[in-house]
Amino acid sequence: METFALTQDATNQPLGRALVGCVASGDLEVMIEPATDAKAHIHITSNSANPGRWQQIVSAITQSQPLPAMRMDIHDFAATPGVIRLRIEQALELAKEEANHVA
């Protein structure tokens, strides 16, 4: 397994915790928790040894929505780029909803 870390500038918006997906063949798990700084810290454990692939996926997501200040942990087991993006977007939506329920 390979590990990668990406850091992006982030917006300061309310965010809760979220967990989506599962680590299984062709899928991945995404966990989010709020960060105390204005950065999105993304930690990836994957069977893919291509960090450029991950940067491309994160860049595509940030083109459609700014990332909130958070720590995101991704555990990948051969997920396709489409599944990766879906799971990340699901986790972001759930974390934002969680923040609204707490507030």
One Martini backbone bead per residue (centre of mass of N, CA, C, O) as a GRO file, in nm:
protein
  103
    1MET     BB    1   0.100   0.035   0.018
    2GLU     BB    2   0.020   0.371  -0.029
    3THR     BB    3   0.119   0.709   0.064
    4PHE     BB    4  -0.055   1.028   0.084
    5ALA     BB    5  -0.025   1.398   0.077
    6LEU     BB    6  -0.258   1.668   0.078
    7THR     BB    7  -0.265   2.032   0.033
    8GLN     BB    8  -0.522   2.280   0.072
    9ASP     BB    9  -0.692   2.534   0.035
   10ALA     BB   10  -0.954   2.677   0.250
   11THR     BB   11  -1.257   2.703   0.386
   12ASN     BB   12  -1.463   2.863   0.641
   13GLN     BB   13  -1.677   2.609   0.719
   14PRO     BB   14  -1.906   2.426   0.834
   15LEU     BB   15  -1.815   2.108   1.002
   16GLY     BB   16  -1.831   1.775   1.025
   17ARG     BB   17  -1.869   1.442   1.042
   18ALA     BB   18  -1.755   1.160   0.825
   19LEU     BB   19  -1.876   0.838   0.674
   20VAL     BB   20  -1.785   0.657   0.375
   21GLY     BB   21  -1.794   0.358   0.284
   22CYS     BB   22  -1.560   0.089   0.192
   23VAL     BB   23  -1.317  -0.156   0.230
   24ALA     BB   24  -1.312  -0.286  -0.096
   25SER     BB   25  -1.346  -0.412  -0.381
   26GLY     BB   26  -1.355  -0.120  -0.566
   27ASP     BB   27  -1.326   0.066  -0.310
   28LEU     BB   28  -1.395   0.323  -0.052
   29GLU     BB   29  -1.290   0.532   0.222
   30VAL     BB   30  -1.436   0.825   0.390
   31MET     BB   31  -1.297   1.068   0.616
   32ILE     BB   32  -1.425   1.341   0.825
   33GLU     BB   33  -1.277   1.638   0.979
   34PRO     BB   34  -1.224   1.907   1.134
   35ALA     BB   35  -1.025   2.194   1.114
   36THR     BB   36  -0.815   2.461   1.256
   37ASP     BB   37  -0.737   2.537   0.978
   38ALA     BB   38  -0.707   2.668   0.627
   39LYS     BB   39  -0.708   2.348   0.552
   40ALA     BB   40  -0.678   2.065   0.334
   41HIS     BB   41  -0.628   1.742   0.460
   42ILE     BB   42  -0.501   1.469   0.261
   43HIS     BB   43  -0.520   1.117   0.331
   44ILE     BB   44  -0.365   0.840   0.154
   45THR     BB   45  -0.458   0.496   0.099
   46SER     BB   46  -0.307   0.286  -0.159
   47ASN     BB   47  -0.258   0.066  -0.441
   48SER     BB   48  -0.167   0.324  -0.580
   49ALA     BB   49   0.145   0.464  -0.734
   50ASN     BB   50  -0.030   0.752  -0.815
   51PRO     BB   51  -0.034   1.078  -0.720
   52GLY     BB   52  -0.148   1.225  -0.976
   53ARG     BB   53  -0.432   1.105  -0.967
   54TRP     BB   54  -0.517   1.246  -0.704
   55GLN     BB   55  -0.471   1.537  -0.790
   56GLN     BB   56  -0.677   1.534  -1.020
   57ILE     BB   57  -0.928   1.471  -0.853
   58VAL     BB   58  -0.911   1.711  -0.657
   59SER     BB   59  -0.909   1.932  -0.875
   60ALA     BB   60  -1.190   1.864  -0.992
   61ILE     BB   61  -1.346   1.928  -0.732
   62THR     BB   62  -1.241   2.229  -0.687
   63GLN     BB   63  -1.385   2.342  -0.946
   64SER     BB   64  -1.688   2.296  -0.812
   65GLN     BB   65  -1.558   2.314  -0.508
   66PRO     BB   66  -1.471   2.417  -0.216
   67LEU     BB   67  -1.274   2.338   0.039
   68PRO     BB   68  -1.277   2.258   0.354
   69ALA     BB   69  -1.174   2.260   0.664
   70MET     BB   70  -0.973   1.956   0.689
   71ARG     BB   71  -0.976   1.602   0.744
   72MET     BB   72  -0.887   1.351   0.504
   73ASP     BB   73  -0.956   1.003   0.481
   74ILE     BB   74  -0.822   0.756   0.251
   75HIS     BB   75  -0.933   0.419   0.162
   76ASP     BB   76  -0.802   0.222  -0.095
   77PHE     BB   77  -0.944  -0.045  -0.335
   78ALA     BB   78  -0.949   0.000  -0.661
   79ALA     BB   79  -1.080   0.255  -0.741
   80THR     BB   80  -1.235   0.452  -0.939
   81PRO     BB   81  -1.257   0.777  -1.021
   82GLY     BB   82  -1.567   0.787  -0.994
   83VAL     BB   83  -1.584   0.669  -0.706
   84ILE     BB   84  -1.404   0.867  -0.566
   85ARG     BB   85  -1.568   1.121  -0.621
   86LEU     BB   86  -1.833   1.027  -0.498
   87ARG     BB   87  -1.730   0.979  -0.206
   88ILE     BB   88  -1.625   1.262  -0.153
   89GLU     BB   89  -1.894   1.410  -0.203
   90GLN     BB   90  -2.054   1.258   0.011
   91ALA     BB   91  -1.881   1.342   0.255
   92LEU     BB   92  -1.915   1.646   0.228
   93GLU     BB   93  -2.222   1.654   0.251
   94LEU     BB   94  -2.243   1.515   0.529
   95ALA     BB   95  -2.063   1.719   0.688
   96LYS     BB   96  -2.247   1.964   0.635
   97GLU     BB   97  -2.505   1.847   0.758
   98GLU     BB   98  -2.390   1.796   1.041
   99ALA     BB   99  -2.335   2.096   1.107
  100ASN     BB  100  -2.640   2.183   1.089
  101HIS     BB  101  -2.740   1.996   1.329
  102VAL     BB  102  -2.552   2.121   1.554
  103ALA     BB  103  -2.629   2.441   1.518
   0.00000   0.00000   0.00000
